[in-house]
Amino acid sequence: MLEWTGERFLPWIEDATIAYEHLHRYAFASQFVEGKRVLDLATGEGYGASLLSRRATSVTGIDLDEATIHHASNKYDRPNLSFMVGDITQVPILDSQHFDIIVCFETIEHIAKHGLLLDEIKRLLIKD
């Protein structure tokens, strides 16, 4: 079980405000993912990627923290859901134009190289 540090949202923390702030973003995004290939950058604990995987064709979650990815992989075991350790400014996926939708919530304030993040998003999104 991951420990609460104050940085990464964990669904079992009993704080309704924090839960609402995080869960509603994924609930909103889930209406757009039906039949789509989705990338969840800075996926964290995996709850959001799991929510998206209920409708998406596939969801890949990327996070820098190895323990968090190990936790997510064990907790959210779905055939269309996978998790990878990686830096979101250098995503460890070689295929360009691979995803229909990319989400990246509660993250931009934690990185310094915004241009690299946006370059990766542009590289990984399909053209249309």
KOLDO-494884 format. One line per 3 residues: number of its first residue (from 0); their letters; for each residue z, x, y of N, C-alpha, C, O. Coordinates in steps of 0.1 Angstrom, whole numbers, always signed. Last residue first. Layout:
N
NUM	a	Z,X,Y,Z,X,Y,Z,X,Y,Z,X,Y; ... .
***
This chain:
128
127	dki	-363,-49,+137,-363,-62,+143,-348,-68,+144,-346,-79,+149; -357,-24,+125,-364,-25,+138,-362,-39,+144,-361,-39,+157; -324,-21,+111,-338,-23,+109,-344,-26,+123,-337,-30,+133 .
124	llr	-301,+5,+119,-305,-9,+120,-320,-10,+118,-328,-1,+122; -297,+33,+119,-294,+25,+107,-299,+11,+108,-300,+4,+97; -303,+43,+145,-310,+48,+133,-308,+39,+121,-318,+38,+113 .
121	kie	-286,+28,+161,-300,+27,+163,-308,+32,+151,-317,+25,+146; -261,+38,+151,-264,+24,+150,-279,+22,+151,-285,+14,+144; -265,+65,+159,-264,+62,+145,-266,+47,+143,-273,+43,+133 .
118	dll	-265,+62,+187,-276,+68,+180,-276,+65,+165,-287,+62,+160; -239,+53,+191,-250,+44,+194,-263,+49,+188,-271,+41,+183; -225,+76,+184,-223,+63,+177,-234,+54,+179,-240,+48,+169 .
115	lgh	-234,+94,+203,-237,+96,+189,-235,+84,+181,-243,+81,+171; -223,+82,+226,-238,+83,+225,-242,+86,+210,-252,+80,+205; -196,+85,+224,-202,+71,+223,-217,+72,+220,-222,+64,+213 .
112	kai	-175,+104,+215,-189,+106,+215,-196,+93,+213,-202,+90,+203; -148,+98,+213,-153,+104,+225,-168,+104,+226,-173,+104,+238; -131,+69,+200,-140,+80,+198,-144,+85,+212,-145,+78,+222 .
109	hei	-115,+48,+205,-109,+58,+197,-118,+70,+195,-115,+80,+189; -128,+28,+217,-118,+34,+225,-112,+46,+217,-104,+54,+223; -144,+17,+197,-150,+25,+207,-140,+33,+215,-143,+44,+220 .
106	tef	-129,-1,+180,-132,+13,+176,-136,+22,+188,-132,+34,+189; -129,-28,+174,-116,-21,+177,-118,-6,+175,-109,+0,+170; -157,-30,+153,-147,-37,+161,-135,-27,+163,-131,-19,+154 .
103	cvi	-188,-32,+145,-179,-20,+148,-168,-26,+158,-170,-25,+170; -215,-41,+125,-203,-45,+133,-195,-32,+134,-194,-24,+125; -249,-46,+121,-238,-36,+121,-227,-41,+130,-230,-46,+141 .
100	idf	-275,-60,+101,-264,-62,+111,-254,-50,+109,-251,-46,+98; -294,-49,+84,-298,-60,+93,-288,-62,+104,-291,-65,+115; -299,-15,+75,-290,-26,+77,-296,-36,+87,-302,-33,+97 .
97	hqs	-318,+6,+75,-313,+1,+62,-305,-12,+64,-305,-20,+54; -329,+27,+91,-334,+13,+91,-330,+5,+78,-338,-1,+72; -326,+55,+68,-327,+49,+82,-332,+35,+81,-338,+31,+71 .
94	dli	-306,+67,+43,-317,+58,+46,-316,+53,+61,-305,+47,+65; -282,+82,+41,-294,+89,+45,-305,+79,+49,-314,+83,+58; -250,+79,+53,-261,+71,+46,-274,+77,+51,-277,+77,+63 .
91	pvq	-226,+88,+66,-232,+94,+54,-241,+86,+46,-240,+85,+33; -229,+89,+101,-227,+80,+89,-234,+87,+77,-245,+91,+78; -216,+102,+124,-225,+109,+115,-224,+101,+101,-218,+107,+92 .
88	tid	-199,+86,+137,-209,+92,+146,-219,+101,+137,-228,+107,+143; -182,+78,+118,-191,+68,+123,-201,+73,+132,-211,+67,+136; -176,+97,+89,-175,+96,+104,-186,+87,+109,-197,+88,+106 .
85	gvm	-163,+84,+58,-173,+90,+67,-170,+88,+81,-162,+79,+86; -161,+70,+27,-154,+78,+36,-165,+84,+45,-175,+89,+40; -171,+36,+19,-173,+51,+19,-165,+58,+30,-163,+52,+40 .
82	fsl	-173,+7,-1,-166,+15,+9,-169,+29,+8,-170,+35,-4; -190,-24,-8,-187,-10,-11,-181,-3,+1,-183,-8,+12; -199,-54,-23,-191,-47,-13,-188,-33,-17,-183,-31,-28 .
79	npr	-209,-70,-42,-218,-68,-31,-210,-60,-20,-215,-60,-8; -189,-73,-61,-201,-66,-65,-210,-63,-53,-218,-54,-54; -156,-65,-50,-167,-75,-51,-180,-67,-54,-182,-56,-50 .
76	dyk	-125,-58,-45,-135,-55,-55,-145,-66,-57,-142,-76,-64; -104,-48,-25,-115,-57,-23,-126,-53,-33,-136,-46,-29; -85,-29,-34,-81,-42,-31,-92,-52,-31,-91,-64,-35 .
73	nsa	-100,-5,-39,-92,-11,-50,-88,-25,-47,-88,-34,-56; -112,+0,-14,-120,-1,-27,-113,-7,-38,-119,-15,-46; -90,+1,+3,-100,-9,+4,-108,-11,-9,-110,-22,-13 .
70	hhi	-77,+25,-7,-70,+12,-7,-80,+1,-7,-80,-8,-15; -98,+44,-1,-93,+42,-15,-86,+29,-17,-88,+21,-26; -99,+41,+26,-110,+37,+18,-106,+35,+4,-111,+26,-3 .
67	tae	-73,+51,+33,-77,+38,+36,-89,+33,+28,-89,+21,+24; -75,+77,+24,-65,+69,+18,-68,+54,+21,-67,+45,+12; -96,+88,+42,-98,+87,+27,-88,+77,+20,-92,+70,+11 .
64	dld	-107,+77,+72,-95,+80,+64,-97,+77,+49,-99,+66,+45; -131,+68,+84,-128,+83,+83,-116,+86,+74,-116,+97,+69; -151,+44,+69,-140,+47,+76,-137,+62,+74,-140,+68,+63 .
61	igt	-174,+17,+63,-172,+32,+65,-160,+34,+73,-157,+27,+83; -186,-7,+40,-176,-3,+50,-174,+12,+51,-173,+19,+40; -213,-27,+34,-208,-14,+33,-198,-11,+44,-201,-13,+56 .
58	vst	-224,-56,+18,-216,-50,+29,-211,-37,+25,-206,-35,+14; -251,-78,+11,-243,-66,+8,-235,-62,+20,-240,-64,+32; -256,-105,+18,-261,-99,+5,-254,-87,+1,-250,-85,-11 .
55	arr	-227,-123,+31,-238,-113,+32,-243,-110,+18,-237,-111,+8; -206,-140,+25,-219,-146,+29,-230,-136,+28,-242,-140,+26; -185,-124,+17,-185,-137,+12,-199,-144,+15,-203,-153,+7 .
52	sll	-185,-101,+32,-192,-101,+19,-192,-114,+13,-200,-116,+3; -169,-107,+54,-183,-107,+56,-191,-107,+43,-201,-114,+42; -144,-103,+42,-147,-116,+47,-163,-117,+49,-168,-127,+45 .
49	sag	-146,-75,+36,-144,-85,+25,-148,-99,+30,-155,-106,+23; -146,-65,+61,-158,-63,+53,-158,-73,+41,-168,-78,+37; -120,-72,+69,-132,-77,+76,-144,-76,+67,-152,-85,+67 .
46	yge	-103,-57,+51,-102,-72,+52,-115,-78,+58,-120,-88,+53; -102,-30,+52,-113,-36,+44,-113,-51,+45,-122,-57,+39; -88,-12,+68,-82,-17,+55,-91,-25,+46,-89,-26,+34 .
43	gta	-116,+2,+84,-102,+1,+82,-98,-4,+68,-103,+1,+58; -142,+4,+92,-138,-8,+85,-123,-9,+83,-118,-20,+81; -160,+18,+109,-146,+19,+111,-139,+6,+105,-131,-1,+111 .
40	ldl	-187,-5,+105,-182,+8,+110,-168,+8,+114,-163,-1,+121; -202,-22,+82,-189,-23,+90,-184,-9,+93,-178,-3,+85; -234,-34,+77,-226,-22,+78,-214,-24,+87,-215,-29,+98 .
37	vrk	-252,-56,+56,-242,-54,+68,-235,-41,+66,-231,-37,+55; -279,-75,+50,-273,-63,+46,-265,-58,+58,-270,-56,+69; -279,-111,+46,-281,-99,+53,-274,-87,+47,-264,-89,+40 .
34	gev	-273,-137,+38,-285,-130,+33,-288,-117,+39,-299,-112,+37; -254,-143,+66,-260,-149,+54,-273,-142,+50,-282,-142,+58; -243,-134,+90,-246,-125,+80,-252,-130,+67,-255,-123,+58 .
31	fqs	-234,-150,+111,-247,-144,+113,-251,-136,+101,-262,-130,+101; -208,-159,+106,-218,-169,+107,-233,-163,+108,-242,-171,+107; -192,-136,+108,-196,-141,+94,-207,-152,+95,-214,-154,+85 .
28	afa	-184,-132,+134,-196,-125,+129,-201,-130,+116,-213,-129,+113; -161,-149,+134,-173,-151,+143,-185,-145,+137,-196,-151,+136; -145,-135,+116,-149,-149,+113,-161,-153,+122,-170,-160,+117 .
25	yrh	-142,-111,+129,-150,-111,+116,-154,-125,+113,-165,-128,+108; -127,-120,+151,-140,-113,+153,-149,-113,+140,-161,-115,+141; -104,-131,+140,-114,-140,+146,-127,-133,+149,-138,-139,+149 .
22	lhe	-89,-109,+131,-96,-118,+121,-106,-126,+128,-117,-129,+122; -78,-97,+155,-87,-90,+146,-95,-99,+137,-107,-97,+135; -63,-116,+169,-72,-107,+176,-82,-100,+167,-93,-98,+171 .
19	yai	-47,-127,+148,-58,-135,+155,-68,-126,+162,-80,-128,+161; -30,-105,+143,-39,-111,+132,-50,-119,+139,-62,-117,+135; -17,-103,+167,-25,-92,+162,-35,-97,+152,-47,-94,+152 .
16	tad	-3,-128,+167,-12,-124,+178,-22,-113,+173,-34,-114,+176; +13,-128,+144,+2,-137,+145,-8,-133,+156,-20,-136,+154; +25,-105,+124,+23,-107,+139,+11,-115,+141,+0,-110,+140 .
13	eiw	+33,-93,+98,+36,-106,+103,+36,-107,+118,+47,-108,+125; +9,-77,+79,+18,-75,+90,+21,-89,+96,+11,-96,+99; -12,-80,+61,+1,-84,+57,+12,-82,+68,+24,-86,+66 .
10	plf	-35,-68,+72,-34,-83,+71,-20,-88,+67,-17,-99,+70; -33,-43,+96,-31,-46,+82,-28,-61,+80,-18,-66,+87; -50,-23,+119,-45,-37,+115,-44,-38,+100,-53,-34,+93 .
7	reg	-40,+8,+129,-49,+1,+120,-43,-13,+117,-32,-13,+112; -18,+15,+147,-32,+17,+151,-41,+8,+142,-50,+1,+148; +7,+11,+137,+5,+6,+150,-10,+7,+154,-14,+1,+164 .
4	twe	+10,+18,+111,+12,+28,+121,+11,+24,+135,+14,+31,+145; +20,+5,+80,+17,+2,+94,+20,+13,+104,+32,+18,+104; +7,+20,+51,+18,+18,+60,+13,+14,+74,+3,+20,+78 .
1	lm	-9,+6,+22,-9,+13,+34,+3,+10,+43,+8,-1,+42; +0,+9,-12,+0,+0,+0,+0,+9,+12,+8,+18,+13 .
***
